[in-house]
Amino acid sequence: MRNGFIFNGATQQASEVADLVKTRVVMWMNAKFDIKIYTVEDFKGYLNGIRKVKV
């Protein structure tokens, strides 16, 4: 996405970028912790439910 933006002027919706980030986080978690009982969509749904925390 970054290269497309820089070299081709391509644009992406914020929701597309957020979805890609969530997918890659989940894929990393599955690989790192060998979690096979949840799908990528399960984890993404969980991440969608997290609210911003005020500190």
mmCIF entry with sequence, helices, sheets and N, C-alpha, C, O atoms, coordinates in Angstrom:
data_MODEL
# 
_entry.id   MODEL 
# 
_entity.id                         1 
_entity.type                       polymer 
_entity.pdbx_number_of_molecules   1 
# 
_entity_poly.entity_id                      1 
_entity_poly.type                           'polypeptide(L)' 
_entity_poly.nstd_linkage                   no 
_entity_poly.nstd_monomer                   no 
_entity_poly.pdbx_seq_one_letter_code       MRNGFIFNGATQQASEVADLVKTRVVMWMNAKFDIKIYTVEDFKGYLNGIRKVKV 
_entity_poly.pdbx_seq_one_letter_code_can   MRNGFIFNGATQQASEVADLVKTRVVMWMNAKFDIKIYTVEDFKGYLNGIRKVKV 
_entity_poly.pdbx_strand_id                 A 
# 
loop_
_entity_poly_seq.entity_id 
_entity_poly_seq.num 
_entity_poly_seq.mon_id 
_entity_poly_seq.hetero 
1 1  MET n 
1 2  ARG n 
1 3  ASN n 
1 4  GLY n 
1 5  PHE n 
1 6  ILE n 
1 7  PHE n 
1 8  ASN n 
1 9  GLY n 
1 10 ALA n 
1 11 THR n 
1 12 GLN n 
1 13 GLN n 
1 14 ALA n 
1 15 SER n 
1 16 GLU n 
1 17 VAL n 
1 18 ALA n 
1 19 ASP n 
1 20 LEU n 
1 21 VAL n 
1 22 LYS n 
1 23 THR n 
1 24 ARG n 
1 25 VAL n 
1 26 VAL n 
1 27 MET n 
1 28 TRP n 
1 29 MET n 
1 30 ASN n 
1 31 ALA n 
1 32 LYS n 
1 33 PHE n 
1 34 ASP n 
1 35 ILE n 
1 36 LYS n 
1 37 ILE n 
1 38 TYR n 
1 39 THR n 
1 40 VAL n 
1 41 GLU n 
1 42 ASP n 
1 43 PHE n 
1 44 LYS n 
1 45 GLY n 
1 46 TYR n 
1 47 LEU n 
1 48 ASN n 
1 49 GLY n 
1 50 ILE n 
1 51 ARG n 
1 52 LYS n 
1 53 VAL n 
1 54 LYS n 
1 55 VAL n 
# 
_struct_asym.id          A 
_struct_asym.entity_id   1 
# 
loop_
_struct_conf.conf_type_id 
_struct_conf.id 
_struct_conf.pdbx_PDB_helix_id 
_struct_conf.beg_label_comp_id 
_struct_conf.beg_label_asym_id 
_struct_conf.beg_label_seq_id 
_struct_conf.pdbx_beg_PDB_ins_code 
_struct_conf.end_label_comp_id 
_struct_conf.end_label_asym_id 
_struct_conf.end_label_seq_id 
_struct_conf.pdbx_end_PDB_ins_code 
_struct_conf.beg_auth_comp_id 
_struct_conf.beg_auth_asym_id 
_struct_conf.beg_auth_seq_id 
_struct_conf.end_auth_comp_id 
_struct_conf.end_auth_asym_id 
_struct_conf.end_auth_seq_id 
_struct_conf.pdbx_PDB_helix_class 
_struct_conf.details 
_struct_conf.pdbx_PDB_helix_length 
HELX_P HELX_P1 AA1 ARG A 2  ? ASN A 8  ? ARG A 2  ASN A 8  1 ? 7  
HELX_P HELX_P2 AA2 ALA A 14 ? PHE A 33 ? ALA A 14 PHE A 33 1 ? 20 
HELX_P HELX_P3 AA3 VAL A 40 ? GLY A 49 ? VAL A 40 GLY A 49 1 ? 10 
# 
_struct_conf_type.id          HELX_P 
_struct_conf_type.criteria    ? 
_struct_conf_type.reference   ? 
# 
loop_
_atom_site.group_PDB 
_atom_site.id 
_atom_site.type_symbol 
_atom_site.label_atom_id 
_atom_site.label_alt_id 
_atom_site.label_comp_id 
_atom_site.label_asym_id 
_atom_site.label_entity_id 
_atom_site.label_seq_id 
_atom_site.pdbx_PDB_ins_code 
_atom_site.Cartn_x 
_atom_site.Cartn_y 
_atom_site.Cartn_z 
_atom_site.occupancy 
_atom_site.B_iso_or_equiv 
_atom_site.pdbx_formal_charge 
_atom_site.auth_seq_id 
_atom_site.auth_comp_id 
_atom_site.auth_asym_id 
_atom_site.auth_atom_id 
_atom_site.pdbx_PDB_model_num 
ATOM 1   N N  . MET A 1 1  ? 0.826   -1.186  0.000  1.00 0.00 ? 1  MET A N  1 
ATOM 2   C CA . MET A 1 1  ? 0.000   0.000   0.000  1.00 0.00 ? 1  MET A CA 1 
ATOM 3   C C  . MET A 1 1  ? 0.872   1.251   0.000  1.00 0.00 ? 1  MET A C  1 
ATOM 4   O O  . MET A 1 1  ? 0.610   2.213   -0.721 1.00 0.00 ? 1  MET A O  1 
ATOM 5   N N  . ARG A 1 2  ? 1.916   1.211   0.829  1.00 0.00 ? 2  ARG A N  1 
ATOM 6   C CA . ARG A 1 2  ? 2.798   2.367   0.913  1.00 0.00 ? 2  ARG A CA 1 
ATOM 7   C C  . ARG A 1 2  ? 3.442   2.650   -0.435 1.00 0.00 ? 2  ARG A C  1 
ATOM 8   O O  . ARG A 1 2  ? 3.429   3.788   -0.905 1.00 0.00 ? 2  ARG A O  1 
ATOM 9   N N  . ASN A 1 3  ? 4.005   1.620   -1.059 1.00 0.00 ? 3  ASN A N  1 
ATOM 10  C CA . ASN A 1 3  ? 4.659   1.812   -2.350 1.00 0.00 ? 3  ASN A CA 1 
ATOM 11  C C  . ASN A 1 3  ? 3.665   2.268   -3.418 1.00 0.00 ? 3  ASN A C  1 
ATOM 12  O O  . ASN A 1 3  ? 3.987   3.120   -4.246 1.00 0.00 ? 3  ASN A O  1 
ATOM 13  N N  . GLY A 1 4  ? 2.486   1.714   -3.398 1.00 0.00 ? 4  GLY A N  1 
ATOM 14  C CA . GLY A 1 4  ? 1.457   2.144   -4.340 1.00 0.00 ? 4  GLY A CA 1 
ATOM 15  C C  . GLY A 1 4  ? 1.132   3.617   -4.181 1.00 0.00 ? 4  GLY A C  1 
ATOM 16  O O  . GLY A 1 4  ? 0.927   4.326   -5.166 1.00 0.00 ? 4  GLY A O  1 
ATOM 17  N N  . PHE A 1 5  ? 1.086   4.069   -2.948 1.00 0.00 ? 5  PHE A N  1 
ATOM 18  C CA . PHE A 1 5  ? 0.809   5.475   -2.669 1.00 0.00 ? 5  PHE A CA 1 
ATOM 19  C C  . PHE A 1 5  ? 1.959   6.368   -3.145 1.00 0.00 ? 5  PHE A C  1 
ATOM 20  O O  . PHE A 1 5  ? 1.740   7.377   -3.817 1.00 0.00 ? 5  PHE A O  1 
ATOM 21  N N  . ILE A 1 6  ? 3.175   5.983   -2.788 1.00 0.00 ? 6  ILE A N  1 
ATOM 22  C CA . ILE A 1 6  ? 4.340   6.817   -3.102 1.00 0.00 ? 6  ILE A CA 1 
ATOM 23  C C  . ILE A 1 6  ? 4.641   6.837   -4.597 1.00 0.00 ? 6  ILE A C  1 
ATOM 24  O O  . ILE A 1 6  ? 4.872   7.904   -5.164 1.00 0.00 ? 6  ILE A O  1 
ATOM 25  N N  . PHE A 1 7  ? 4.641   5.678   -5.238 1.00 0.00 ? 7  PHE A N  1 
ATOM 26  C CA . PHE A 1 7  ? 5.083   5.598   -6.617 1.00 0.00 ? 7  PHE A CA 1 
ATOM 27  C C  . PHE A 1 7  ? 3.970   5.728   -7.654 1.00 0.00 ? 7  PHE A C  1 
ATOM 28  O O  . PHE A 1 7  ? 4.228   6.110   -8.796 1.00 0.00 ? 7  PHE A O  1 
ATOM 29  N N  . ASN A 1 8  ? 2.752   5.418   -7.269 1.00 0.00 ? 8  ASN A N  1 
ATOM 30  C CA . ASN A 1 8  ? 1.656   5.433   -8.244 1.00 0.00 ? 8  ASN A CA 1 
ATOM 31  C C  . ASN A 1 8  ? 0.533   6.382   -7.869 1.00 0.00 ? 8  ASN A C  1 
ATOM 32  O O  . ASN A 1 8  ? -0.415  6.544   -8.638 1.00 0.00 ? 8  ASN A O  1 
ATOM 33  N N  . GLY A 1 9  ? 0.616   7.011   -6.708 1.00 0.00 ? 9  GLY A N  1 
ATOM 34  C CA . GLY A 1 9  ? -0.445  7.914   -6.272 1.00 0.00 ? 9  GLY A CA 1 
ATOM 35  C C  . GLY A 1 9  ? -1.728  7.202   -5.888 1.00 0.00 ? 9  GLY A C  1 
ATOM 36  O O  . GLY A 1 9  ? -2.783  7.829   -5.795 1.00 0.00 ? 9  GLY A O  1 
ATOM 37  N N  . ALA A 1 10 ? -1.649  5.890   -5.665 1.00 0.00 ? 10 ALA A N  1 
ATOM 38  C CA . ALA A 1 10 ? -2.832  5.115   -5.292 1.00 0.00 ? 10 ALA A CA 1 
ATOM 39  C C  . ALA A 1 10 ? -3.287  5.507   -3.886 1.00 0.00 ? 10 ALA A C  1 
ATOM 40  O O  . ALA A 1 10 ? -2.469  5.864   -3.038 1.00 0.00 ? 10 ALA A O  1 
ATOM 41  N N  . THR A 1 11 ? -4.564  5.439   -3.654 1.00 0.00 ? 11 THR A N  1 
ATOM 42  C CA . THR A 1 11 ? -5.103  5.747   -2.326 1.00 0.00 ? 11 THR A CA 1 
ATOM 43  C C  . THR A 1 11 ? -5.845  4.529   -1.792 1.00 0.00 ? 11 THR A C  1 
ATOM 44  O O  . THR A 1 11 ? -6.310  3.678   -2.551 1.00 0.00 ? 11 THR A O  1 
ATOM 45  N N  . GLN A 1 12 ? -5.943  4.469   -0.484 1.00 0.00 ? 12 GLN A N  1 
ATOM 46  C CA . GLN A 1 12 ? -6.668  3.396   0.191  1.00 0.00 ? 12 GLN A CA 1 
ATOM 47  C C  . GLN A 1 12 ? -7.582  4.004   1.234  1.00 0.00 ? 12 GLN A C  1 
ATOM 48  O O  . GLN A 1 12 ? -7.278  5.049   1.809  1.00 0.00 ? 12 GLN A O  1 
ATOM 49  N N  . GLN A 1 13 ? -8.690  3.354   1.470  1.00 0.00 ? 13 GLN A N  1 
ATOM 50  C CA . GLN A 1 13 ? -9.595  3.765   2.534  1.00 0.00 ? 13 GLN A CA 1 
ATOM 51  C C  . GLN A 1 13 ? -8.973  3.378   3.873  1.00 0.00 ? 13 GLN A C  1 
ATOM 52  O O  . GLN A 1 13 ? -8.285  2.362   3.975  1.00 0.00 ? 13 GLN A O  1 
ATOM 53  N N  . ALA A 1 14 ? -9.215  4.179   4.880  1.00 0.00 ? 14 ALA A N  1 
ATOM 54  C CA . ALA A 1 14 ? -8.687  3.881   6.214  1.00 0.00 ? 14 ALA A CA 1 
ATOM 55  C C  . ALA A 1 14 ? -9.158  2.514   6.685  1.00 0.00 ? 14 ALA A C  1 
ATOM 56  O O  . ALA A 1 14 ? -8.407  1.796   7.346  1.00 0.00 ? 14 ALA A O  1 
ATOM 57  N N  . SER A 1 15 ? -10.377 2.149   6.359  1.00 0.00 ? 15 SER A N  1 
ATOM 58  C CA . SER A 1 15 ? -10.905 0.846   6.789  1.00 0.00 ? 15 SER A CA 1 
ATOM 59  C C  . SER A 1 15 ? -10.139 -0.298  6.135  1.00 0.00 ? 15 SER A C  1 
ATOM 60  O O  . SER A 1 15 ? -9.961  -1.344  6.759  1.00 0.00 ? 15 SER A O  1 
ATOM 61  N N  . GLU A 1 16 ? -9.678  -0.129  4.891  1.00 0.00 ? 16 GLU A N  1 
ATOM 62  C CA . GLU A 1 16 ? -8.893  -1.160  4.221  1.00 0.00 ? 16 GLU A CA 1 
ATOM 63  C C  . GLU A 1 16 ? -7.535  -1.332  4.903  1.00 0.00 ? 16 GLU A C  1 
ATOM 64  O O  . GLU A 1 16 ? -7.064  -2.453  5.095  1.00 0.00 ? 16 GLU A O  1 
ATOM 65  N N  . VAL A 1 17 ? -6.916  -0.217  5.262  1.00 0.00 ? 17 VAL A N  1 
ATOM 66  C CA . VAL A 1 17 ? -5.620  -0.265  5.939  1.00 0.00 ? 17 VAL A CA 1 
ATOM 67  C C  . VAL A 1 17 ? -5.782  -0.922  7.305  1.00 0.00 ? 17 VAL A C  1 
ATOM 68  O O  . VAL A 1 17 ? -4.978  -1.774  7.684  1.00 0.00 ? 17 VAL A O  1 
ATOM 69  N N  . ALA A 1 18 ? -6.818  -0.532  8.048  1.00 0.00 ? 18 ALA A N  1 
ATOM 70  C CA . ALA A 1 18 ? -7.060  -1.104  9.364  1.00 0.00 ? 18 ALA A CA 1 
ATOM 71  C C  . ALA A 1 18 ? -7.303  -2.609  9.260  1.00 0.00 ? 18 ALA A C  1 
ATOM 72  O O  . ALA A 1 18 ? -6.810  -3.375  10.088 1.00 0.00 ? 18 ALA A O  1 
ATOM 73  N N  . ASP A 1 19 ? -8.054  -3.035  8.256  1.00 0.00 ? 19 ASP A N  1 
ATOM 74  C CA . ASP A 1 19 ? -8.331  -4.456  8.078  1.00 0.00 ? 19 ASP A CA 1 
ATOM 75  C C  . ASP A 1 19 ? -7.049  -5.223  7.764  1.00 0.00 ? 19 ASP A C  1 
ATOM 76  O O  . ASP A 1 19 ? -6.854  -6.331  8.263  1.00 0.00 ? 19 ASP A O  1 
ATOM 77  N N  . LEU A 1 20 ? -6.184  -4.648  6.949  1.00 0.00 ? 20 LEU A N  1 
ATOM 78  C CA . LEU A 1 20 ? -4.914  -5.296  6.640  1.00 0.00 ? 20 LEU A CA 1 
ATOM 79  C C  . LEU A 1 20 ? -4.036  -5.412  7.879  1.00 0.00 ? 20 LEU A C  1 
ATOM 80  O O  . LEU A 1 20 ? -3.404  -6.446  8.094  1.00 0.00 ? 20 LEU A O  1 
ATOM 81  N N  . VAL A 1 21 ? -3.991  -4.369  8.689  1.00 0.00 ? 21 VAL A N  1 
ATOM 82  C CA . VAL A 1 21 ? -3.198  -4.400  9.927  1.00 0.00 ? 21 VAL A CA 1 
ATOM 83  C C  . VAL A 1 21 ? -3.726  -5.488  10.853 1.00 0.00 ? 21 VAL A C  1 
ATOM 84  O O  . VAL A 1 21 ? -2.948  -6.268  11.403 1.00 0.00 ? 21 VAL A O  1 
ATOM 85  N N  . LYS A 1 22 ? -5.032  -5.545  11.026 1.00 0.00 ? 22 LYS A N  1 
ATOM 86  C CA . LYS A 1 22 ? -5.631  -6.564  11.892 1.00 0.00 ? 22 LYS A CA 1 
ATOM 87  C C  . LYS A 1 22 ? -5.308  -7.967  11.390 1.00 0.00 ? 22 LYS A C  1 
ATOM 88  O O  . LYS A 1 22 ? -4.965  -8.853  12.173 1.00 0.00 ? 22 LYS A O  1 
ATOM 89  N N  . THR A 1 23 ? -5.419  -8.158  10.085 1.00 0.00 ? 23 THR A N  1 
ATOM 90  C CA . THR A 1 23 ? -5.136  -9.474  9.509  1.00 0.00 ? 23 THR A CA 1 
ATOM 91  C C  . THR A 1 23 ? -3.697  -9.884  9.766  1.00 0.00 ? 23 THR A C  1 
ATOM 92  O O  . THR A 1 23 ? -3.427  -11.027 10.133 1.00 0.00 ? 23 THR A O  1 
ATOM 93  N N  . ARG A 1 24 ? -2.771  -8.946  9.571  1.00 0.00 ? 24 ARG A N  1 
ATOM 94  C CA . ARG A 1 24 ? -1.355  -9.279  9.768  1.00 0.00 ? 24 ARG A CA 1 
ATOM 95  C C  . ARG A 1 24 ? -1.019  -9.510  11.235 1.00 0.00 ? 24 ARG A C  1 
ATOM 96  O O  . ARG A 1 24 ? -0.178  -10.354 11.548 1.00 0.00 ? 24 ARG A O  1 
ATOM 97  N N  . VAL A 1 25 ? -1.657  -8.780  12.135 1.00 0.00 ? 25 VAL A N  1 
ATOM 98  C CA . VAL A 1 25 ? -1.442  -9.015  13.571 1.00 0.00 ? 25 VAL A CA 1 
ATOM 99  C C  . VAL A 1 25 ? -1.902  -10.418 13.932 1.00 0.00 ? 25 VAL A C  1 
ATOM 100 O O  . VAL A 1 25 ? -1.206  -11.143 14.642 1.00 0.00 ? 25 VAL A O  1 
ATOM 101 N N  . VAL A 1 26 ? -3.064  -10.792 13.447 1.00 0.00 ? 26 VAL A N  1 
ATOM 102 C CA . VAL A 1 26 ? -3.607  -12.120 13.750 1.00 0.00 ? 26 VAL A CA 1 
ATOM 103 C C  . VAL A 1 26 ? -2.738  -13.213 13.153 1.00 0.00 ? 26 VAL A C  1 
ATOM 104 O O  . VAL A 1 26 ? -2.487  -14.227 13.803 1.00 0.00 ? 26 VAL A O  1 
ATOM 105 N N  . MET A 1 27 ? -2.277  -13.023 11.933 1.00 0.00 ? 27 MET A N  1 
ATOM 106 C CA . MET A 1 27 ? -1.401  -14.021 11.311 1.00 0.00 ? 27 MET A CA 1 
ATOM 107 C C  . MET A 1 27 ? -0.109  -14.167 12.112 1.00 0.00 ? 27 MET A C  1 
ATOM 108 O O  . MET A 1 27 ? 0.390   -15.279 12.291 1.00 0.00 ? 27 MET A O  1 
ATOM 109 N N  . TRP A 1 28 ? 0.428   -13.059 12.589 1.00 0.00 ? 28 TRP A N  1 
ATOM 110 C CA . TRP A 1 28 ? 1.640   -13.106 13.409 1.00 0.00 ? 28 TRP A CA 1 
ATOM 111 C C  . TRP A 1 28 ? 1.364   -13.845 14.712 1.00 0.00 ? 28 TRP A C  1 
ATOM 112 O O  . TRP A 1 28 ? 2.159   -14.687 15.130 1.00 0.00 ? 28 TRP A O  1 
ATOM 113 N N  . MET A 1 29 ? 0.231   -13.532 15.361 1.00 0.00 ? 29 MET A N  1 
ATOM 114 C CA . MET A 1 29 ? -0.108  -14.195 16.621 1.00 0.00 ? 29 MET A CA 1 
ATOM 115 C C  . MET A 1 29 ? -0.267  -15.697 16.414 1.00 0.00 ? 29 MET A C  1 
ATOM 116 O O  . MET A 1 29 ? 0.213   -16.487 17.226 1.00 0.00 ? 29 MET A O  1 
ATOM 117 N N  . ASN A 1 30 ? -0.931  -16.095 15.342 1.00 0.00 ? 30 ASN A N  1 
ATOM 118 C CA . ASN A 1 30 ? -1.114  -17.522 15.061 1.00 0.00 ? 30 ASN A CA 1 
ATOM 119 C C  . ASN A 1 30 ? 0.227   -18.214 14.877 1.00 0.00 ? 30 ASN A C  1 
ATOM 120 O O  . ASN A 1 30 ? 0.420   -19.330 15.360 1.00 0.00 ? 30 ASN A O  1 
ATOM 121 N N  . ALA A 1 31 ? 1.152   -17.568 14.186 1.00 0.00 ? 31 ALA A N  1 
ATOM 122 C CA . ALA A 1 31 ? 2.466   -18.168 13.948 1.00 0.00 ? 31 ALA A CA 1 
ATOM 123 C C  . ALA A 1 31 ? 3.310   -18.169 15.216 1.00 0.00 ? 31 ALA A C  1 
ATOM 124 O O  . ALA A 1 31 ? 3.963   -19.166 15.524 1.00 0.00 ? 31 ALA A O  1 
ATOM 125 N N  . LYS A 1 32 ? 3.304   -17.076 15.944 1.00 0.00 ? 32 LYS A N  1 
ATOM 126 C CA . LYS A 1 32 ? 4.144   -16.933 17.134 1.00 0.00 ? 32 LYS A CA 1 
ATOM 127 C C  . LYS A 1 32 ? 3.705   -17.870 18.251 1.00 0.00 ? 32 LYS A C  1 
ATOM 128 O O  . LYS A 1 32 ? 4.537   -18.516 18.889 1.00 0.00 ? 32 LYS A O  1 
ATOM 129 N N  . PHE A 1 33 ? 2.404   -17.945 18.486 1.00 0.00 ? 33 PHE A N  1 
ATOM 130 C CA . PHE A 1 33 ? 1.884   -18.702 19.625 1.00 0.00 ? 33 PHE A CA 1 
ATOM 131 C C  . PHE A 1 33 ? 1.242   -20.030 19.218 1.00 0.00 ? 33 PHE A C  1 
ATOM 132 O O  . PHE A 1 33 ? 0.682   -20.733 20.060 1.00 0.00 ? 33 PHE A O  1 
ATOM 133 N N  . ASP A 1 34 ? 1.321   -20.374 17.933 1.00 0.00 ? 34 ASP A N  1 
ATOM 134 C CA . ASP A 1 34 ? 0.781   -21.630 17.425 1.00 0.00 ? 34 ASP A CA 1 
ATOM 135 C C  . ASP A 1 34 ? -0.674  -21.836 17.852 1.00 0.00 ? 34 ASP A C  1 
ATOM 136 O O  . ASP A 1 34 ? -1.042  -22.895 18.360 1.00 0.00 ? 34 ASP A O  1 
ATOM 137 N N  . ILE A 1 35 ? -1.479  -20.819 17.638 1.00 0.00 ? 35 ILE A N  1 
ATOM 138 C CA . ILE A 1 35 ? -2.903  -20.863 17.979 1.00 0.00 ? 35 ILE A CA 1 
ATOM 139 C C  . ILE A 1 35 ? -3.672  -21.296 16.731 1.00 0.00 ? 35 ILE A C  1 
ATOM 140 O O  . ILE A 1 35 ? -3.721  -20.559 15.747 1.00 0.00 ? 35 ILE A O  1 
ATOM 141 N N  . LYS A 1 36 ? -4.254  -22.453 16.767 1.00 0.00 ? 36 LYS A N  1 
ATOM 142 C CA . LYS A 1 36 ? -4.942  -22.985 15.592 1.00 0.00 ? 36 LYS A CA 1 
ATOM 143 C C  . LYS A 1 36 ? -6.451  -23.125 15.787 1.00 0.00 ? 36 LYS A C  1 
ATOM 144 O O  . LYS A 1 36 ? -7.162  -23.482 14.848 1.00 0.00 ? 36 LYS A O  1 
ATOM 145 N N  . ILE A 1 37 ? -6.948  -22.849 16.995 1.00 0.00 ? 37 ILE A N  1 
ATOM 146 C CA . ILE A 1 37 ? -8.378  -23.066 17.231 1.00 0.00 ? 37 ILE A CA 1 
ATOM 147 C C  . ILE A 1 37 ? -9.233  -21.872 16.822 1.00 0.00 ? 37 ILE A C  1 
ATOM 148 O O  . ILE A 1 37 ? -10.457 -21.982 16.746 1.00 0.00 ? 37 ILE A O  1 
ATOM 149 N N  . TYR A 1 38 ? -8.595  -20.732 16.558 1.00 0.00 ? 38 TYR A N  1 
ATOM 150 C CA . TYR A 1 38 ? -9.329  -19.549 16.127 1.00 0.00 ? 38 TYR A CA 1 
ATOM 151 C C  . TYR A 1 38 ? -8.934  -19.191 14.709 1.00 0.00 ? 38 TYR A C  1 
ATOM 152 O O  . TYR A 1 38 ? -7.778  -19.349 14.317 1.00 0.00 ? 38 TYR A O  1 
ATOM 153 N N  . THR A 1 39 ? -9.895  -18.710 13.946 1.00 0.00 ? 39 THR A N  1 
ATOM 154 C CA . THR A 1 39 ? -9.607  -18.274 12.588 1.00 0.00 ? 39 THR A CA 1 
ATOM 155 C C  . THR A 1 39 ? -9.175  -16.811 12.609 1.00 0.00 ? 39 THR A C  1 
ATOM 156 O O  . THR A 1 39 ? -9.320  -16.118 13.616 1.00 0.00 ? 39 THR A O  1 
ATOM 157 N N  . VAL A 1 40 ? -8.647  -16.362 11.485 1.00 0.00 ? 40 VAL A N  1 
ATOM 158 C CA . VAL A 1 40 ? -8.287  -14.950 11.345 1.00 0.00 ? 40 VAL A CA 1 
ATOM 159 C C  . VAL A 1 40 ? -9.521  -14.087 11.569 1.00 0.00 ? 40 VAL A C  1 
ATOM 160 O O  . VAL A 1 40 ? -9.441  -13.043 12.216 1.00 0.00 ? 40 VAL A O  1 
ATOM 161 N N  . GLU A 1 41 ? -10.654 -14.513 11.041 1.00 0.00 ? 41 GLU A N  1 
ATOM 162 C CA . GLU A 1 41 ? -11.893 -13.740 11.200 1.00 0.00 ? 41 GLU A CA 1 
ATOM 163 C C  . GLU A 1 41 ? -12.338 -13.681 12.666 1.00 0.00 ? 41 GLU A C  1 
ATOM 164 O O  . GLU A 1 41 ? -12.872 -12.662 13.102 1.00 0.00 ? 41 GLU A O  1 
ATOM 165 N N  . ASP A 1 42 ? -12.128 -14.755 13.429 1.00 0.00 ? 42 ASP A N  1 
ATOM 166 C CA . ASP A 1 42 ? -12.447 -14.744 14.863 1.00 0.00 ? 42 ASP A CA 1 
ATOM 167 C C  . ASP A 1 42 ? -11.658 -13.649 15.574 1.00 0.00 ? 42 ASP A C  1 
ATOM 168 O O  . ASP A 1 42 ? -12.218 -12.847 16.323 1.00 0.00 ? 42 ASP A O  1 
ATOM 169 N N  . PHE A 1 43 ? -10.355 -13.629 15.330 1.00 0.00 ? 43 PHE A N  1 
ATOM 170 C CA . PHE A 1 43 ? -9.501  -12.643 15.982 1.00 0.00 ? 43 PHE A CA 1 
ATOM 171 C C  . PHE A 1 43 ? -9.830  -11.227 15.532 1.00 0.00 ? 43 PHE A C  1 
ATOM 172 O O  . PHE A 1 43 ? -9.851  -10.303 16.346 1.00 0.00 ? 43 PHE A O  1 
ATOM 173 N N  . LYS A 1 44 ? -10.086 -11.052 14.237 1.00 0.00 ? 44 LYS A N  1 
ATOM 174 C CA . LYS A 1 44 ? -10.417 -9.717  13.738 1.00 0.00 ? 44 LYS A CA 1 
ATOM 175 C C  . LYS A 1 44 ? -11.701 -9.213  14.385 1.00 0.00 ? 44 LYS A C  1 
ATOM 176 O O  . LYS A 1 44 ? -11.819 -8.027  14.694 1.00 0.00 ? 44 LYS A O  1 
ATOM 177 N N  . GLY A 1 45 ? -12.653 -10.100 14.587 1.00 0.00 ? 45 GLY A N  1 
ATOM 178 C CA . GLY A 1 45 ? -13.890 -9.713  15.261 1.00 0.00 ? 45 GLY A CA 1 
ATOM 179 C C  . GLY A 1 45 ? -13.622 -9.262  16.684 1.00 0.00 ? 45 GLY A C  1 
ATOM 180 O O  . GLY A 1 45 ? -14.222 -8.302  17.168 1.00 0.00 ? 45 GLY A O  1 
ATOM 181 N N  . TYR A 1 46 ? -12.710 -9.967  17.352 1.00 0.00 ? 46 TYR A N  1 
ATOM 182 C CA . TYR A 1 46 ? -12.325 -9.581  18.705 1.00 0.00 ? 46 TYR A CA 1 
ATOM 183 C C  . TYR A 1 46 ? -11.645 -8.213  18.693 1.00 0.00 ? 46 TYR A C  1 
ATOM 184 O O  . TYR A 1 46 ? -11.951 -7.360  19.527 1.00 0.00 ? 46 TYR A O  1 
ATOM 185 N N  . LEU A 1 47 ? -10.727 -8.001  17.756 1.00 0.00 ? 47 LEU A N  1 
ATOM 186 C CA . LEU A 1 47 ? -10.033 -6.714  17.676 1.00 0.00 ? 47 LEU A CA 1 
ATOM 187 C C  . LEU A 1 47 ? -11.003 -5.579  17.377 1.00 0.00 ? 47 LEU A C  1 
ATOM 188 O O  . LEU A 1 47 ? -10.810 -4.462  17.856 1.00 0.00 ? 47 LEU A O  1 
ATOM 189 N N  . ASN A 1 48 ? -12.034 -5.847  16.600 1.00 0.00 ? 48 ASN A N  1 
ATOM 190 C CA . ASN A 1 48 ? -13.041 -4.819  16.303 1.00 0.00 ? 48 ASN A CA 1 
ATOM 191 C C  . ASN A 1 48 ? -13.796 -4.404  17.553 1.00 0.00 ? 48 ASN A C  1 
ATOM 192 O O  . ASN A 1 48 ? -14.290 -3.280  17.636 1.00 0.00 ? 48 ASN A O  1 
ATOM 193 N N  . GLY A 1 49 ? -13.889 -5.310  18.535 1.00 0.00 ? 49 GLY A N  1 
ATOM 194 C CA . GLY A 1 49 ? -14.638 -5.025  19.747 1.00 0.00 ? 49 GLY A CA 1 
ATOM 195 C C  . GLY A 1 49 ? -13.865 -4.255  20.803 1.00 0.00 ? 49 GLY A C  1 
ATOM 196 O O  . GLY A 1 49 ? -14.446 -3.789  21.783 1.00 0.00 ? 49 GLY A O  1 
ATOM 197 N N  . ILE A 1 50 ? -12.566 -4.119  20.612 1.00 0.00 ? 50 ILE A N  1 
ATOM 198 C CA . ILE A 1 50 ? -11.743 -3.405  21.605 1.00 0.00 ? 50 ILE A CA 1 
ATOM 199 C C  . ILE A 1 50 ? -11.976 -1.904  21.479 1.00 0.00 ? 50 ILE A C  1 
ATOM 200 O O  . ILE A 1 50 ? -11.896 -1.338  20.389 1.00 0.00 ? 50 ILE A O  1 
ATOM 201 N N  . ARG A 1 51 ? -12.257 -1.292  22.576 1.00 0.00 ? 51 ARG A N  1 
ATOM 202 C CA . ARG A 1 51 ? -12.492 0.156   22.591 1.00 0.00 ? 51 ARG A CA 1 
ATOM 203 C C  . ARG A 1 51 ? -11.217 0.873   23.010 1.00 0.00 ? 51 ARG A C  1 
ATOM 204 O O  . ARG A 1 51 ? -10.347 0.288   23.654 1.00 0.00 ? 51 ARG A O  1 
ATOM 205 N N  . LYS A 1 52 ? -11.117 2.135   22.641 1.00 0.00 ? 52 LYS A N  1 
ATOM 206 C CA . LYS A 1 52 ? -9.964  2.922   23.078 1.00 0.00 ? 52 LYS A CA 1 
ATOM 207 C C  . LYS A 1 52 ? -10.026 3.095   24.584 1.00 0.00 ? 52 LYS A C  1 
ATOM 208 O O  . LYS A 1 52 ? -11.086 3.357   25.152 1.00 0.00 ? 52 LYS A O  1 
ATOM 209 N N  . VAL A 1 53 ? -8.903  2.949   25.204 1.00 0.00 ? 53 VAL A N  1 
ATOM 210 C CA . VAL A 1 53 ? -8.814  3.065   26.652 1.00 0.00 ? 53 VAL A CA 1 
ATOM 211 C C  . VAL A 1 53 ? -8.260  4.450   26.991 1.00 0.00 ? 53 VAL A C  1 
ATOM 212 O O  . VAL A 1 53 ? -7.229  4.865   26.462 1.00 0.00 ? 53 VAL A O  1 
ATOM 213 N N  . LYS A 1 54 ? -8.952  5.148   27.869 1.00 0.00 ? 54 LYS A N  1 
ATOM 214 C CA . LYS A 1 54 ? -8.465  6.448   28.306 1.00 0.00 ? 54 LYS A CA 1 
ATOM 215 C C  . LYS A 1 54 ? -7.547  6.250   29.502 1.00 0.00 ? 54 LYS A C  1 
ATOM 216 O O  . LYS A 1 54 ? -7.907  5.575   30.467 1.00 0.00 ? 54 LYS A O  1 
ATOM 217 N N  . VAL A 1 55 ? -6.367  6.838   29.434 1.00 0.00 ? 55 VAL A N  1 
ATOM 218 C CA . VAL A 1 55 ? -5.420  6.735   30.549 1.00 0.00 ? 55 VAL A CA 1 
ATOM 219 C C  . VAL A 1 55 ? -5.084  8.095   31.082 1.00 0.00 ? 55 VAL A C  1 
ATOM 220 O O  . VAL A 1 55 ? -4.301  8.213   32.024 1.00 0.00 ? 55 VAL A O  1 
# 
